[in-house]
Structures are given as C-alpha cells and as structure tokens.
C-alpha cells in the first residue's frame, strides 16, 4: 500500500506520481461547474462536491484510531488549514474564471517565501526577491482591465488570492510534520471544507438548500469525480509532500496549471484572457520556478 510503504519508491517514481496527480487537480473545476450547471448554486456545489468523499472517509476512520490518537493535533491543524485553502480555491473556481482562480492560487511562492523567512528563519535571497517581484508583476498584469474581458473582479478573485496563502501554510506544516497520518489528515481536510462551504452557503450567500431531485441526479457523477478520481490524487499529493523536497513538489504541481488552462480553454472558451493577462500568468509561473528551481536542483 502506497501510504504505508512510500520509502520503497524512488524519487523518480514519486515525482512522476506527483506530476500526474497535480494534473488531476487541474480538473477539480469540472465537477464543481457540472453540479452548478444542473441548477445547484455555486456555494452549494462546493459543499456537495467536498462532502461526498466523507461518505467513504468517515466510516473507515475508526480503523485508524491509533494513528489519529497519536498524531491528533498535527492532523487537525494541518488538515484544517488545508481545508480552508480548498474551500477558498473551490469557491474561486465557481465565482471567477477558472484561469484566474488557478493562477491566483499559484501566487504561493510569495507566501512560501514570507513563511520561510518569518517562521522558519530562512535567508531572503536574491532569487526570492526576484520571485516576489515577478509574482507581483504577474498579478498586476493578470488582473489588468478585466472589465473589458467580460469578467470583472469579484469575490472569487479574493478567494483565489487567499487560498494560496493557506495552501502555503498547510504545505509547510506537512513538510514539518512528516509523521502526520494520511487518512485522518485527509478526513479533517474534507470535514473543514464541507463545514466552511456550508457556512458560506447559508450565512454568506444566503442560498436556500438545493432541491433533492437536483442533488440525486448529480450524485453519481459527483461521487465519481470527487471520491474515485480526485480523492486518491489528493492523498498521494499530501503524502509525497511529506517526503520530497518542497521545491521539487512546487515545480511538479505546476502540472495543475497546464491541465487547468488547457481544459478550461477547450471546454469553457468564453472565459478568455487578453494577451497581457497571459503574460501575467506566465510571470506568476516564472515566479514559482525562480523561487524553487535552484534549491530543487541543489537537493537532487
């Protein structure tokens, strides 16, 4: 079993698995938009998609009671922080364009650098300063004159901005707490995401509960996407993030950007970006490479 014997795998195989699973993350928007297209509001679609895996996770959590008891607080804290990131990211995917939500998430090099300098006492190097400047420049260009594109700035862009912050914090926790058990951690991630998205739907958006017929009709495809396809990829990414050097993880997870941009461009062509905004997106990706590539190469 992967989670129990990850030390038996080479860095190459782990890297390939991470690259593949990161690409699957790039399809996270599909079940969210699919549920919404059936008549369920965006806020409730976030809850529904992220609550489905709990049907599988909660019944088997008891079999991992010893792991949960031993590492309860790391599992709860890291899982809750990542759950907040997931909630904000999923909400961004249904509130703003898929392209902007994904690229705003990848401002994480800024937050990773600040966390490293302030919390971990790392040195603020020339590469890190350059990375921050590139990311900020990319952010400005990405959000340049969005009204003309037909998708003005909205709350989804705010969600996309902050989800990268929480992901950077959560991924740092995963790397600092390598013994955190995966199933309890993942359960807390989904519990947090479901709970916060439920609060968003009821109190923030004030949306009425969807019709039962709509939920039942969308359940088979939603369960397939959220539990059979996405859940295993999330667990694998969490686990590998505890093993590989964070720089390499950050680079390989950029497969998510590629898949999200290509799939959204094909399936949602109306969510277009202007040339200057594509330059901004490229600058954000470049910021990640500047930040992590030199260190990743040194750690190989």
C-alpha positions in Angstrom: 0.0 0.0 0.0 1.4 3.4 -1.1 0.7 5.2 2.2 2.4 2.5 4.2 5.5 1.9 2.1 6.4 5.1 0.4 10.1 4.7 1.4 10.2 1.8 -1.1 9.7 4.1 -4.0 12.4 6.1 -5.8 12.4 9.9 -6.1 11.7 9.4 -9.8 8.6 7.4 -9.3 7.3 9.7 -6.6 8.0 12.7 -8.8 6.0 11.1 -11.7 3.2 10.3 -9.4 3.1 13.8 -8.1 3.2 15.3 -11.6 0.3 13.1 -12.7 -1.8 13.8 -9.6 -1.1 17.5 -9.9 -2.6 17.3 -13.4 -5.7 15.7 -12.0 -6.0 18.6 -9.6 -6.3 20.7 -12.7 -9.6 19.1 -13.4 -11.1 20.0 -10.0 -13.2 22.6 -11.6 -15.2 20.1 -13.7 -17.4 18.5 -11.0 -17.9 21.9 -9.4 -19.1 23.5 -12.6 -21.1 20.4 -13.6 -23.1 20.4 -10.4 -23.7 24.2 -10.8 -24.9 23.7 -14.4 -27.6 21.3 -13.2 -29.2 24.1 -11.2 -27.3 23.9 -7.9 -25.9 27.3 -6.8 -22.1 27.6 -6.8 -21.9 27.8 -3.0 -23.9 24.6 -2.6 -21.9 22.8 -5.3 -18.7 23.4 -3.3 -20.3 21.8 -0.3 -21.8 18.9 -2.2 -18.6 18.0 -4.1 -16.4 18.1 -1.0 -18.9 16.4 1.3 -19.2 13.3 -1.0 -15.8 11.9 0.0 -16.8 11.9 3.6 -19.2 9.1 2.8 -16.1 7.0 2.3 -13.7 8.6 4.8 -15.8 8.7 7.9 -16.8 5.0 8.2 -13.2 3.8 7.9 -11.7 6.5 10.2 -12.2 4.2 13.2 -9.8 1.7 11.7 -7.1 4.3 12.0 -7.9 5.3 15.6 -4.4 4.6 16.9 -2.9 6.9 14.2 -5.5 9.6 14.9 -4.9 9.4 18.7 -1.1 9.5 18.2 -1.0 12.5 15.8 -4.3 14.1 16.5 -3.2 17.8 16.7 -0.9 17.8 13.7 -3.7 16.1 11.7 -6.3 18.5 12.9 -4.3 21.7 12.5 -2.7 20.9 9.1 -6.0 19.4 7.8 -8.0 22.4 8.9 -5.6 24.9 7.3 -5.5 22.9 4.0 -9.3 22.6 4.3 -9.6 26.4 4.3 -7.3 26.6 1.3 -9.5 24.0 -0.5 -12.7 25.9 0.4 -11.4 29.2 -1.0 -10.0 27.5 -4.1 -13.2 25.7 -4.9 -15.2 28.8 -4.2 -12.9 30.8 -6.5 -13.4 28.2 -9.3 -17.2 28.8 -9.3 -17.1 32.5 -8.7 -14.4 33.8 -11.1 -12.8 32.4 -14.2 -11.1 29.0 -14.0 -7.9 30.6 -15.4 -7.7 33.4 -12.9 -8.6 31.2 -9.9 -5.8 28.7 -10.8 -3.2 31.4 -11.5 -4.0 33.4 -8.4 -3.6 30.2 -6.4 0.0 29.9 -7.8 1.0 33.2 -6.2 2.1 30.8 -3.4 5.8 31.5 -4.0 5.3 34.9 -2.3 3.6 33.3 0.7 6.1 30.4 0.8 9.0 32.8 0.9 7.5 35.0 3.6 6.7 31.9 5.7 10.2 30.7 5.2 11.8 34.0 6.2 9.5 34.9 9.1 8.5 31.5 10.6 11.4 29.2 9.6 14.2 31.8 9.8 15.3 31.3 6.2 17.5 33.8 4.4 15.9 36.3 2.0 18.0 35.6 -1.1 18.3 37.4 -4.4 16.3 34.7 -6.1 13.5 35.0 -3.6 13.3 38.8 -4.0 13.2 38.3 -7.8 10.5 35.7 -7.4 8.3 38.0 -5.3 8.7 40.9 -7.9 7.8 38.5 -10.7 4.8 37.3 -8.9 3.5 40.8 -8.1 4.1 41.9 -11.7 2.2 38.9 -12.9 -0.7 39.6 -10.5 -1.0 43.2 -11.8 -1.0 42.0 -15.5 -3.3 39.1 -14.8 -5.9 41.5 -13.3 -5.3 44.2 -15.9 -8.6 45.7 -17.2 -10.7 42.6 -16.5 -13.9 44.6 -17.1 -13.2 44.6 -20.9 -12.8 40.8 -20.9 -16.4 40.5 -19.6 -15.3 39.1 -16.2 -14.7 42.0 -13.8 -13.1 41.4 -10.5 -15.3 39.8 -7.9 -15.3 37.8 -4.6 -13.9 34.8 -6.4 -10.7 36.6 -7.1 -10.3 37.4 -3.4 -10.9 33.7 -2.7 -8.2 32.8 -5.2 -5.8 35.3 -3.7 -6.1 34.0 -0.2 -6.3 30.3 -1.0 -2.6 30.3 -2.0 -1.7 31.8 1.4 -3.5 29.0 3.3 -2.1 26.3 1.0 1.5 27.6 1.5 1.0 27.5 5.3 -0.6 24.0 5.1 2.1 22.5 2.9 4.8 23.9 5.2 3.0 22.1 8.0 3.0 18.8 6.0 6.7 19.1 5.5 7.4 19.9 9.1 5.2 17.1 10.4 6.2 14.2 8.2 4.6 11.6 10.5 1.1 13.0 10.1 -1.1 10.0 9.1 -2.8 10.5 5.8 -6.3 9.2 6.3 -7.0 11.3 9.5 -5.4 14.3 7.8 -7.5 13.9 4.6 -10.7 13.4 6.7 -10.0 16.7 8.5 -9.4 18.4 5.2 -12.7 17.4 3.8 -14.6 18.0 7.1 -13.2 21.5 7.2 -14.0 22.2 3.6 -17.6 20.9 3.9 -18.2 22.8 7.1 -16.9 26.1 5.9 -18.6 25.8 2.5 -21.8 25.0 4.4 -21.4 28.2 6.4 -20.7 30.2 3.2 -23.8 28.8 1.5 -26.1 29.5 4.5 -24.8 32.7 6.0 -22.6 34.4 3.4 -24.5 33.7 0.2 -27.8 33.1 2.0 -28.7 30.4 -0.6 -31.7 28.1 0.0 -30.9 24.3 0.1 -31.0 22.8 -3.4 -33.9 20.6 -4.4 -33.5 17.0 -3.5 -34.1 15.9 -7.1 -31.1 18.0 -8.3 -28.8 16.5 -5.8 -29.9 13.0 -6.5 -29.5 13.4 -10.3 -26.0 14.9 -9.9 -24.8 12.4 -7.2 -23.4 9.6 -9.4 -21.1 11.8 -11.5 -20.2 14.0 -8.4 -19.3 10.9 -6.3 -17.2 9.5 -9.2 -15.3 12.7 -9.7 -14.8 13.7 -6.0 -14.3 10.3 -4.4 -13.0 7.9 -7.1 -10.9 10.3 -9.1 -9.9 13.3 -7.0 -9.7 11.9 -3.5 -6.8 9.4 -4.3 -4.9 12.1 -6.0 -5.2 14.4 -3.0 -4.0 11.7 -0.6 -1.0 11.0 -2.8 0.0 14.7 -3.1 -0.3 15.1 0.6 1.9 12.1 1.3 4.6 12.9 -1.3 4.7 16.5 0.1 6.0 15.0 3.3 8.7 13.1 1.5 10.2 15.2 -1.4 11.9 18.5 -1.1 9.3 21.3 -1.1 11.0 22.9 -4.1 10.6 19.9 -6.3 7.0 19.5 -5.1 6.1 23.0 -6.1 7.6 22.6 -9.6 5.8 19.2 -10.2 2.5 20.5 -9.0 2.6 23.1 -11.8 1.1 20.4 -14.0 -2.1 21.5 -12.4 -1.8 24.9 -14.1 -1.1 23.3 -17.5 -4.1 20.9 -17.3 -6.5 23.6 -15.9 -5.5 26.2 -18.6 -5.8 23.7 -21.4 -9.0 22.0 -20.3 -10.7 25.4 -19.5 -9.6 26.9 -22.8 -11.2 23.9 -24.6 -14.3 23.3 -22.6 -15.1 26.9 -21.4 -13.8 29.1 -24.3 -15.8 32.1 -23.3 -13.5 32.5 -20.3 -10.9 34.1 -22.4 -8.0 36.2 -21.3 -6.2 39.0 -23.2 -2.6 38.7 -24.3 -1.4 40.9 -21.5 -3.1 38.7 -19.0 -1.5 35.6 -20.4 1.8 37.4 -19.9 0.8 37.9 -16.3 0.0 34.2 -15.9 3.4 33.3 -17.4 5.1 35.7 -14.9 3.4 34.0 -12.0 4.6 30.6 -13.2 8.0 32.0 -13.7 8.0 33.3 -10.1 7.5 29.8 -8.9 10.3 28.5 -11.0 12.7 31.3 -9.8 11.8 30.5 -6.2 12.1 26.8 -6.2 14.2 25.6 -9.1 17.7 26.5 -7.9 17.1 24.9 -4.4 15.4 21.9 -6.0 18.4 21.2 -8.2 20.8 21.5 -5.3 18.7 19.0 -3.3 18.7 16.3 -6.1 
